[in-house]
Amino acid sequence: MPQYVTAVHGDRRRYLVKALREVGRRITRMVPGVGDRLLNVVPEGEESSIASIVGYLRDAEREDQRALEAMLRVDGSPIAARRAEERLNPGPGATRGGEGVADLLWDFATLREETLWILESAGGRWNNVGIHPFRGEVDVLTWVQEMSERDLDAMWRIQHIRDLLRLSDDGAARQPDR
């Protein structure tokens, strides 16, 4: 992580918690207002819809929360490999078991708040590690860094799809550029 980040925000832990909070909130503000019809549209050349990205974020947050709880409870705990990405692009016409995007978004936001509370109360256990089945030891700080990177990627992808669908910030269709 660049040194200027820690110089401005204190230490990496505080910066990462701040990033998780702010990017998570930004994502939850990007989706409402997009018409239900457009949430499941996969634009040409893309692999995902906004709905599938939100579902992926919810599933990934749940997996990450379990891993963090295990690592913080007992240093050296076994942690599962991340599997949410396998469900990101379920294929044409696939649904997420009838779950509405609003419910997925609510679940993601709720899980994110719980994750933030877990991290803020971790104290000196940020150096704890989990034993990943493929990677070996992974410390809490690295795991949270990866969560932050995932969030930024998802936020970019949602914005990119919104741009392809020509949506303004309030979800309304924009007029074509002339």
Helices and strands as residue ranges (DSSP letters): H 3-9, H 12-30, H 36-39, H 50-73, E 77-78, G 84-87, H 101-120, G 123-127, E 129-132, E 136-139, H 140-164
